[in-house]
Amino acid sequence: MYIKKGILGRVQFPKENRFVKNVTSILSVKIFLYIASTVTSIYLTRILGAEGKGELAIVTSVYGVVLQFGCLGIHSAHTYYISKDRRVVKKCEGDNIVLTGLILLLVFFLLPFFGTHSTILNLNGFLLVIALLLGPLNLFIMLQENLFIAIGCVKQHNVIEVLNNVLYFCPLFLLSFFIKITVETVSVCILVSTIIIV
């Protein structure tokens, strides 16, 4: 194993060691997030009850569907093109913004439909708007995280991943001492933390 000095005197490791370090970093973050989501889920079930947790599951499912179908495989294409030529990163960021904007426009056009047919998703209007807004915002975060992985910025990816999954819980926990926590409160906390991350 060799270590060579880089510009500004920082130690740079061989690619093999950086790969192992990156994989270990991502794996440890994933384990932390599984533990954190288990604790969060138990806490929210206790506070919201079964019915409230079910409503929150619908909200998260709505934006999960937007994530699954909204990315259109762009994240995989970006990884491929960046591996061929790193100069296309700016174009890929532009693609992320345009795709998110298009999905956001689609959401605004669909709001009146879901507003008049609210029984389809069984959500009140407020939760419906939050669920539909969370979709494009989380899509943008997911696409940006993928760009960080493609250009080798694993630390930035991990920070966004942790913030995206944990940031909403801190104010929610503090608010639980002062007000009764409802599905709307949880959804607003998720939306605000998502906007902060974007």
Salt bridges, closest charged atoms under 4 A:
ASP85 OD1 - ARG87 NE 2.98
ASP95 OD2 - HIS78 NE2 3.29
GLU161 OE2 - LYS30 NZ 3.24
GLU161 OE1 - HIS157 NE2 3.80
